[in-house]
Amino acid sequence: MCAEEYKLEIFLPESHLKPVQAALQKAGAGRIGNYEGCMSCSPVTGCWRPLEGAQPHTGRVGEMCCAPEWKLETVCRADRLEETLAAVRAVHPYEEPVIYVLPLCRPVTGKAVEVVAALLWQGDRFLICQRPAHKARGLLWEFVGGKVEPGETKEQALARECREELAVTVAVDDIFMEVTHAYPDLTVHLTLFHAKILQGELQKLEHNDLRWITVEEIDQYPFCPADEVILEKLRRTHGAETAR
């Protein structure tokens, strides 16, 4: 199963420790709860032998080289992984930077992650979004939304997620349903709000695909398990709900 978060291990000379740290923080890596810039650094010894055609930062072609290095460790969200790796490579001095990307699986705890989502209608059709392949529950369908960040209300979080994921401004209305679901990697408390698009044209800024579907078409799409109870309620009540 794809992870939602990754551990990065980056090997580099001490001279470039601060530039790489700055690049990581600017890219959004190192965020843990209410803290940012979370990283650890430890001295190591690296060994390598540059082959013909290489342009080594340290050492000579054809000769084994061992030199002091630093191992920089941090965490990165899956949706920022490619951006973060590109930022590191842009300031890393090595021709072939050694970067280990390790998927993380956090244990499920009693505290659920607060998640919000939007039930957006267009006539008798509602909007669904297909998750990116590299994320947990990749290519499954869901309602647009995401995690509530510290200091946000649920309504503020949903408005932000719609801007970030769809490039639209929404008006958040009342709650359609709340669901708690335990996945193998986390437990979520999902609040689905009625919402309306006020401004903007839908764009696929994060999702693999977007679709407007009728309730009768639900069974044609594989949804995230947390949404199944919501979909069942939609099947029962869609006549009244689509008239809103």
QUIUR-V582493 format. One line per field, one symbol per residue. psi: psi as a letter, one per 40 degrees, with the letter a starting at -180 (. if undefined). burial: I if it has 24 or more other C-alpha atoms within 12 Angstrom, else O. A space follows every 10 residues. Layout:
# QUIUR-V582493
psi = ???
burial = ???
This chain:
# QUIUR-V582493
psi = hiieiihhhh hiiddedddd ddddddeeie hhbeiifhii hihihiiihh iheigidhii hehhhhihii hhhaihidee dddddddddd eheidghhhh hhiihiihid hihhiiihgh igbeiihihh iideiifhei iiiiaaihih eiiddddddd dddddefihi hhaihdihhh hhideihihh hhiiiihdii hhigddidii ihiideedee hhiiddeddd ddddddeddd dee.
burial = OOIIIIIIII IIIIOIIOOI IIIIIOIIII IOOOOOIIIO OOOOOOOIOO OOOOOOOIOO OOOOOOOOII IIIIIIIIII IOOIIOOIIO IIOIOOIIIO OOIOOOOOOO OOIIIIIIII IOOOOIIIII IIOIIIIIII IIIIIIIIOO OOOIIIIIII IIIOIIOIII IIOOOIIIII IOOOOIIIII IIIIIIIOOO OIOOOIIOII IIIIIOOIOO IOIIIIIIOI IOOIOOOIOO OOOO
